[in-house]
Structure formats: structure tokens, C-alpha cells
Amino acid sequence: MSNGGPETARRFAIRYPLSAIFPNVSIPLFFALYCLEAGVFFVIVPWTRVWTINPILHHNLTLAMWVDNPFVRGFVSGIGVIHLLIGAKDIVRINRERKEAQQ
């Protein structure tokens, strides 16, 4: 019975390099998709009922007053717009690089 020695490490070693599993475009693409998803979330949620009746945000009276302020909601939505712009810029960049690589 093996106790986790070198034979076990060799048996469970990764057989493929990480670049074969995640090509160069995968991580930037996942980041761009994350930015787009987070941007949509931050733009929409501060203006919905989820934001209004959130017990975590309204646990403290001072925090509840800040969270209900339209300036704070606009600030969070502005962060969402920034995420959307970054995600769109990265998608365009990835698309341009792939087209250049194909030529």
C-alpha cells in the first residue's frame, strides 16, 4: 500500500501541458466574459428590489441610509459601465488578434 510517495505523484501527474488545456486565448476570454457579466449585474441590480430589501445591506441603519442613496446606486452602476467597457474592449482585442493570426 502506497503512502503518497514519488510513485503516487508520478501516477497522478498532469500528462498534458497547461497550454494545451487552456490555449492563450482562454484566460483573456474568460476575463472578458466575467467583465461583461459583472457589468450587467452592477448596472441592473442597484435599481431592483433585490437591492432595496437586502437584509445584509440594511442590517445597520447608517449603511442602510447610504445604500438607499441614489448617488451610491449611480456609483455602483458606473462601476458596472466600466466593467462593460473593459469587457467589450477585450472582446474586440481578442477578435482582432485571432483574425491577424489566421492571415
Secondary structure by P-SEA (a helix, b strand, c coil): cccccaaaaaaaccccccccccccaaaaaaaaaaaaaaaaaaacccccccccccccccccaaaaaaaacaaaaaaaaaaaaaaaaaaaaaaaaaaaaaaaaac
